[in-house]
Amino acid sequence: GRASPPLAALSQVLRLERSRRSAIVFPLQKLERYLAPGTDTARFRLFQPELTALQRAEALFRSDRGHPIDYVSSAVRMDHAPPPALPEVCFIGRSNVGKSSLIRALFSLAPEVEIRVSKTPGHTKKMNFFKVGKYFTLVDMPGYGYRAPQDFVEMVEAYLQERHNLKRTFLLVDGVVGLQKTDHIAVEMLEEFGIPYVMVLTKIDRASRGLLLKNVLEIQEFVKENTQGCFPQLFLVSSVEFSGVHLLRCFVAHVTGNLPTVEA
């Protein structure tokens, strides 16, 4: 298996000086100091777990003999999907939004789990199911937009409507370019089906602070004005620097019912 990269584990992050540590774990809150005075920051801090919750969540993403993390199967139709026995989360987003890279980062403490990452947009053509011990399943969905699978709409709509164990959908948005037309279509689909979801801004290491703040504020306003099912707090992540990955692991653990004591 691969060695886990630097900052993949909380123990490595905790060795950093305080401001750097905080920026890695809570990248959205790092932007607060650059807001205009009087700006409402409540939506920056809705999910703010303590260290113990972050550590408990990390343990779920760290494989060992008694807690295997495995690729289960791939499916192009719902009758090929594994039985809906565990709480489930799925990750969707535009082709080339960094979905596979983020899932690899989430599973970086289970290096035997093979997450294929390609520089070619539209690499994921099937729904890929990963079982996290006896606790939950994570599903990597095909990307929409450029080079999306021909049967993408039928596959994804059927999954979202029929998968009764689905606890949360994670809609990934490129942090550099913000919401695109295809993202709006995905939002409309999730809203129409009444699916609870959360937006995750990827590739934040590639965006200047000003651009990132602009995109964050615009998307938060969009969520406030135009959505019913979207969690009001955005999650910012960098699969390269591991910013936001620890917090996202904790949120996944929380929404799948594996961190019942977390205040959110």
N, C-alpha and C positions, 0 to 999 in steps of 0.2 A: 504493500500500500504506500501511498504518498505520505510524506511528512506534512503535518499541518503547518500552514504558513504563519508568519509573525502576526500577532494580535488576534489570531483565531480564537484563542482562549481568554477568558476573563482574567485569569491569573497573570497573563502577559500585559493586559491593559492596565491592571492595577499597579504595575511597576512604573507607569508613566507619571509625570508630574500632573498635578490636579486638573489644570485647565485642559491639557491635552487628553487626559482620561475622560473628562466630561464631554469633550467634543466628539470622541469616538463613540461613547455610549449613547449620548443624547444630541445628535447633530442638529436637530431642529431647534433645540433650545439655544444652541450656540449662536443662532441668527438673531435671537431676541434683542441683543444689545444694539443692533443696527436699525431697529424699528424706530419710527417717529414716536415722540412722546405721546402717551395717551392711547396708543394702539392696543386693542384688546388681544391679550396673549393667552386667553383661557384655552384656546384650541391647540396651543403649543404644548400643553402639559396635562392632557386628559389621562394619558397612560404614562405613569411615572413610577415604575416599580422600584422597590428597595433592592439592595445588593443580594439579599438572600433569595429573592424571587428570581433574579437574573441567574444566580448560580443553580437554582433548582431547574430552571428552564434549560440551561446549558447541559446539565446532566442527561436530559432527554435526548439531546443531539450528539451525545458522546457514546459511541458503541462500545460494548464489551460482550463477553461470552454470554452473560445472562440477559443482555439487552441488545440484540442484533438490530441493525438498521439495514434494510435490504431493498433493492429494486425488486418489485413483485412481478409486474407485467406491463405490457403496452396494449392499447386498445384503439381501434378506429370506430367501433360501435359499442353501444352500451351493453349489448349482450356478451361482449368480450371483456368487460370490466370485471375486476375481482369483486367478490361479495362485499356489500356495504356494511362490514361488521364493526368498523371503528369510526370514531369521529374523523372528519376529513377536511382538509383545506386544499384549495387549488390556486395556482398562479397562472394568470393570463396577461397578455400584453402584445403590443405590436412586435412584428418580426424585428430582430436586432435591438430590442429594448434592454437586453442583458438578463433575460429570465434564467437561462441555464447557468450563467455565471453566478447569479445570486443564489440559486439553489445549491450550487457547488460550495459557495461560501457558507451557507447555513449548515451544510453537511461536512464541513472541513475537518471536524473532529471525528469523523467516521471515514477515514481516507480510503477504505476498501469499497465504498459506494462509488460506482462509476457514473459520473455525470458528464456526458459528452458536451463540449462547448465548441462551437464552430464560428469562424469569422464570416461565414456565409449566412445572410438573413434567411429565415424560414427553414432552419435546419430541423427543428422538431416537427415531425409530421403526424405523430400519434399522441394520445394521452398516455403519459408515463407515470406509473403508480409506485410510490416508495413507502414502505411500511416502517414506522418508527416504533420498534418493539411491540408492546401490547397497548400502546397509548393512542396513536393516531396514524393516519395516512396522509401523505403529501402528494399532490398531483401536478405534474408539469404539463400544461396544455400547449397545443400548437400555437404559434404566433399568428396574429391576424394582420391583414394588409399585404404588403409585398411578399410574394411567393408563399402565401398561405395555402394549405392543402385545399384541394378542389371541394372537398366535402366538409370544410371547416364549420360552416354555419350549422349544418345538420348535426355534426358531432358535438359541438359545444352547446348548442341550444338543448339538445337531448340530455346532455350531462347535467346542465344547470337546472333543468326542470324536473329531472327524474331522480337525482342523487339525494335521497332524503337524509343521508348522514353528513351532508356538506354543511360545515359550520361557518365558514367564512371564505370569500373569494378575495384574493389579493390581485388588484389591478395595477400592473406596473406601467409607469409613465416615465419617459426619458427626461431626466432632470435638466438636460441642456436645452431641449426644444419645447418642453412643456406639453400641454394637451394638444393633440392633433385631431383632425377630422375623424379618423378611424377610432380614436379613443372615445370621442363623443358617442359614436355608434355603440361601442361596448358599454358605456355608461347607460345609454337608453335601454339596451337589452337587459342589463342587470336590474335597472329600475322597473322595467315592465314585468319582469319575472318575480319581483319582490325579494331579490337575493341580497342578504347583507354582505357588504364588501368594504374594502379599505384601499386607499390609493397609496402606492409606494413609488417614490421618486428615485430612480436609479442613476448611476453614473455621476453622483454629485461631485466626485473628485475632478471631473472634466469641466465643471461650470465655475465661472468666476463667482465671487460672493454676491456681487450686485445682480447678476443674472439669476442666480439660484434664489435669492430673496424675492425678486420680481416674480419668478415662476411660482414660488411657494404661495405668495400672497394672492396671485391671480387664481390659482387652483383652489385655495381655501375659500375664496369668495365664490367661486363657481360651485363648490360643494355646498356651501351655505345656502345659496340661492336656488340651486337646480336639482338637488338630490334629496331623497328621503332615506335611502338604505345605506348611504356611505358614512362610515365612522368619521367624525369631524376632524380628527387629527391625522395629518399626513405622516408617513414614515419615510425618512430620507436614508438612503443606503449607498455605500460604495463597496463593491465586491473586491476592489483592489486594496483599499485601506482598512476595510472592515468597519467603517463608520456605520452605525445604525444596525449592524447585523445582530449584535447581542440583544438589543431591544426588540428587534423583529422576532428573534427566537422566543423571547419571553411572551410576546403578544400571541404567537402561534400556540404556545403552551397554554396560555390563558383561554383563548377562544375554543380550544379543543377540550376544555374542562380539566386540564391537568395542573392548573395553579389556582385552586378555588379561593385562596386567601388574598389574592392580589386585588387591591383597590383599583377600579378603573371606571 
